[in-house]
Amino acid sequence: MSKSFTPKVVTANDLLKGDVIYQTATGWTRDLADAEILTDEAHADLRLIEGSQQIADVVGVYLMDVALDGTAPQTTHFREAFRAKGPSNYVHGKQEVA
């Protein structure tokens, strides 16, 4: 029995700034709420390939599992929540705002 496909988002790091970014239908965003939610495995694989080809802009592209809370995706693993906040060695960037 195969495991059912869970919703996913394509994520990576911005090559120049290092920030965590998420793929949208038209580009990249730093806000998970704006990310394109992928519910079909074949479409997710295609979007992963498209993201991986943007080597001048991104690094470390992969599919991230998400849970749907209404229409907004939520991280399902602590690693992803941790990545979204940025480095933990000192407060800066996104951590200053939160």
Stockholm file with secondary structure:
# STOCKHOLM 1.0

chainA/1-98         MSKSFTPKVVTANDLLKGDVIYQTATGWTRDLADAEILTDEAHADLRLIEGSQQIADVVGVYLMDVALDGTAPQTTHFREAFRAKGPSNYVHGKQEVA
#=GR chainA/1-98 SS CCCCCCCEEEEEEETTTCCEEEECSSSEESCGGGSCCBCSHHHHHHHHHHHHTCTTTEEEEEEEEEEEETTEEEESSHHHHHHHHCCSSSCCTHHHHC
#=GC SS_cons        CCCCCCCEEEEEEETTTCCEEEECSSSEESCGGGSCCBCSHHHHHHHHHHHHTCTTTEEEEEEEEEEEETTEEEESSHHHHHHHHCCSSSCCTHHHHC
//
